[in-house]
Amino acid sequence: MTIQASETPRLRRRTTAVAGRRLGAMARANRRAGLLLTLPASALIVVVVAFPIVWALRISVYSDDAVYATGEFVGLNNYTKLLGSSDFRTYLLQTAGFVATALLVEVALGMATALALHGIGRGRAVIRLILVMPLMVAPVVSGFLFRWMFTDQFGVVNHFLAVLRLPEPPWLSTVWGARSVILLSDVWLATPFVTLVLYAALMGVPEELLESARVEGASALQTFVYVVLPQLVPALLVVLVFRFGDAFRVFDTVYIITQGGPGGATETLSTYIYRETFRGAHFGLGAAGAVVMAAIILGVCVGLYALMKKRSSEQ
Amino acid sequence: MGRAAKSRSVSLLLASALTLTMSACGGGGQPGSKVSGEASVTVATLSGDGFWNKANMEDFTKKTGIKLNILEFPHDNEYEKLVTEAVSGSGAIDVIMADQLWLGDFAARGFADPIELDDESKADIGASSQESLSFNGKLYAVPYETQAPVLYYRTDLMKQAGIEVPKTWDEMRTAAKKLTDSSKGIFGYSIEGKQSIDPAIHFIDKLIQAGGSVVEGDKVSLDSPAAVKALQYLLDLQYTDNSSPEGAPGFETNDLTNLMAQGKLAMAPNWQYAWSILTDPKQSKVPEDVALTLEPGDVTNATTVWSWGWGIMSSSKNKENARAFINWATSAETMTGLQAQRGAPSPRKSLSQKLIGDTSLTEQKRQALKVFAQAVQNGKAVTGVKSWPSIHDEISLMLSRVMSRQADPQTAVTTTAQRIQEILDQK
């Protein structure tokens, strides 16, 4: 069949329309297939994630025996009791202090390590491998490692200090000694993550920007502050979002190394909630504590996300 | 097959695998249920052999025909796991290996059933053992192990220093001072100040020795001169006499056992289990030079008494089988085997007397057994109170605060007494 020259644009339009319809149908079919395929897993995730949250919210407004069928609705009593508790306020402050210090140290160390790694020519892969090793260690294991290393009398740290004829501090029996060990354990576990994220971001800094800074005669510090750092802000925000949530929930290392001691000096919100819930059998109060803690983490993370969004829209 | 179709098939395969994996993870039957009509009982025990050799348990099925399912929990959070199970009321566990530390609280919350002993067992099992696992006058677990802390000491160091074993706190301070030799890294004594379970137990021992107590009825009795004196005694040993290692405010009992096994500690309170470590040449540098005696006291030399026993979960759906298991586990026959394996006196008086009278044992061992039995006989049970785990936590916190010098004894005692009363007043 021959096609008349005058019919060609019409035919082209029709062909395009048919192709468009077909593509649209295919895209819709793909979307449907995608939805169907992920539906079981998504439903399972909703149940696994949403159910405990709803259950915790429910328990938090019932009396301590709410986990039995006989629980009595107490409204916001558990929240009032929690916020009025001096223990809660003390451990919230201690947790905030720990989070702020840990994040500061981890970001500073992670940044320094990422910059050093970026500047290395040979052996980068090996160093990277060594750096990620702590990421493979469970916090409980790290807790045991640090407890043994810093135990007074038998610990390897004090053994080396003794060999060097330096004072051997009683790490775990003094307030600041114990806090330092918990902090060190967290820094050891988390800094590799910070390093890797910042290192990846450093790799993405355009070479032309660095080149023009060099041409303009900027010093290394000026290049870092005015050229590199602004490029790392999105990555830093990602680090802060992840690390804030993790550090705020710290439990394992504290439980293993000090059990909150000496004298409650390393107690955190998580260990306090655990103790109230399971040892004190105050399920309502514990659930209220968990909800408040989740709200704090959510609030800060939403703030950081907003900053990230603002930043990317500015860019 | 086209690329799109191929990738769709792969996705389908992955999604199915994910779903299957997730459903597999969530699977599993009810351990306490009857397996195809077969009679069974599910027993929750501590991980490892701990206080009970699980190899023995096969004998139960041979004798009764009841299938035995064992669930193991680590000591550190056994109570938390059992509370969670009790609260769910699923009936997945029938029998519990109960620690006296939390049994009273467990019973008060209605999680365990009271148990009636037969006349023979009632007469044979020691009174302090029975009392330690009772709440409001009712027994909630049948004891198979009862211990009371005793004082371990180095016979060779005592002899070299020409001193007698201390019987009072004053004598203890003098002896500990004399036995401390910092040039050799040897300490006369070691306190325990870690915010943990055992150090709090050993503080309560000192409190009893000073004539005090934690709770009387439903009222706190901690705020007393005896409590302040007990804390001051430990502070004096640590900071005034320097007879205790610098890191001891962060120590718990395992640290004391290690130090003594290394030959670095002359005297320390400890449990029965430490005997097998300290007298074993493979684990101790001083196996021949360790002996023990009752703890020195102020107005008494008694200590607390601590038991483990077998109890029945109130949510159990196999209570008859549970009772059959407990009858077997605490029978004279089973306990004889257990006593022989552990080499420690049984709560059954008839058995412990036999063990102490066994002339095939060394004199050192027989002496030790006598002291263990005497300490248990003198021992006081303190935990038959609702919310004892929380009260115990408060005592741990107080001790740790005082020993790490965050609070003075009087302030710490007053504050802790108020907090304990608040716990007691809770519904």
Contacts between the chains, C-beta under 8 A, distances in Angstrom:
chain1	res1	chain2	res2	distance
A	26	B	4	7.9
A	30	B	4	7.6
A	30	B	8	8.0
A	33	B	8	5.9
A	33	B	11	7.9
A	34	B	11	7.7
A	37	B	11	5.4
A	37	B	12	6.0
A	37	B	15	4.5
A	38	B	15	6.6
A	40	B	15	7.0
A	40	B	19	4.6
A	41	B	15	6.4
A	41	B	18	5.3
A	41	B	19	6.2
A	41	B	22	7.3
A	44	B	19	7.4
A	44	B	22	5.5
A	64	B	427	7.9
A	67	B	87	4.6
A	67	B	88	7.8
A	68	B	87	6.7
A	68	B	89	7.4
A	151	B	247	7.6
A	151	B	255	7.4
A	152	B	245	7.0
A	152	B	246	6.7
A	152	B	247	2.3
A	152	B	248	8.0
A	152	B	250	6.0
A	152	B	251	7.7
A	153	B	245	5.7
A	153	B	247	5.3
A	153	B	251	8.0
A	153	B	255	6.9
A	153	B	259	6.6
A	153	B	264	7.9
A	154	B	255	7.8
A	154	B	258	6.5
A	168	B	246	7.9
A	170	B	246	5.0
A	170	B	247	4.0
A	170	B	249	7.1
A	170	B	250	6.3
A	171	B	247	7.7
A	171	B	250	7.6
A	172	B	194	7.7
A	172	B	247	7.0
A	172	B	250	3.8
A	173	B	193	6.4
A	173	B	194	7.7
A	173	B	247	5.4
A	173	B	248	7.2
A	173	B	249	3.8
A	173	B	250	3.0
A	173	B	251	7.6
A	173	B	403	7.4
A	173	B	404	5.8
A	174	B	249	7.9
A	174	B	250	8.0
A	174	B	404	6.3
A	175	B	404	6.5
A	175	B	406	6.7
A	178	B	250	7.5
A	258	B	195	7.1
A	259	B	194	7.2
A	259	B	195	5.3
A	259	B	196	5.4
A	260	B	195	5.8
A	261	B	194	6.0
A	261	B	195	2.8
A	261	B	196	7.3
A	261	B	250	7.5
A	261	B	396	7.8
A	261	B	397	7.8
A	261	B	400	4.6
A	261	B	404	7.6
A	262	B	193	7.0
A	262	B	194	7.5
A	262	B	195	6.1
A	262	B	249	6.4
A	262	B	250	6.4
A	262	B	400	4.7
A	262	B	401	7.3
A	262	B	403	7.3
A	262	B	404	3.7
A	262	B	406	7.2
A	263	B	195	6.7
A	263	B	397	6.3
A	263	B	400	4.4
A	263	B	401	3.2
A	263	B	402	7.8
A	263	B	404	5.2
A	263	B	406	4.4
A	263	B	407	7.1
A	264	B	195	7.2
A	264	B	397	5.6
A	264	B	400	7.5
A	264	B	401	7.1
A	265	B	404	7.5
A	265	B	406	7.1
A	275	B	393	6.4
A	278	B	77	7.7
A	278	B	79	7.5
A	278	B	80	3.8
A	278	B	83	6.0
A	278	B	84	7.4
A	279	B	79	7.1
A	279	B	80	7.0
A	279	B	389	4.6
A	279	B	390	6.0
A	279	B	393	6.1
A	280	B	387	7.0
A	280	B	389	7.3
A	280	B	390	4.5
A	280	B	393	7.9
A	280	B	423	7.7
A	281	B	83	6.1
A	281	B	105	7.5
A	281	B	109	6.6
A	281	B	387	7.9
A	283	B	87	7.5
